[in-house]
Amino acid sequence: MSWVVAIPVALLVVAGALFSLTAAIGINRFPDLYTRMHAASKAGTVGSGLLLLGVGLNSLEISIFARSLAGFCFVVLTAPVSAHLLAKAAHQVGYRLSPISVIDELEADPKLN
């Protein structure tokens, strides 16, 4: 593998690993379900997407890279939407925010429920 490919692959994999680590720390440290889901959906999506692109680029085959690009698009499009729907369902069944949260916008506006 040449340096032209090795350097971007290394950057993608390291950046993806750092975003995934940030998501894991957020899941462990945040106080309630909603903030944990935010960490998992945002940082986890970026981390897994960058890792997919790095692995696809590392293969040096266009068919494998196309599959990893399709996987990247799928993860980026579906993970935030599913996290939003899970958080809305959790709010509707009564899971409350942590005491440190400032405002509950869904409870304040009945049209959003």
Secondary structure, DSSP 8 states (H G I E B T S, - for coil): --HHHHHHHHHHHHHHHHHHHHHHHHHHH-SSHHHHHHHHHHHHHHHHHHHHHHHHHHHT-HHHHHHHHHHHHHHHHHHHHHHHHHHHHHHHHT----TT----HHHH-GGG-
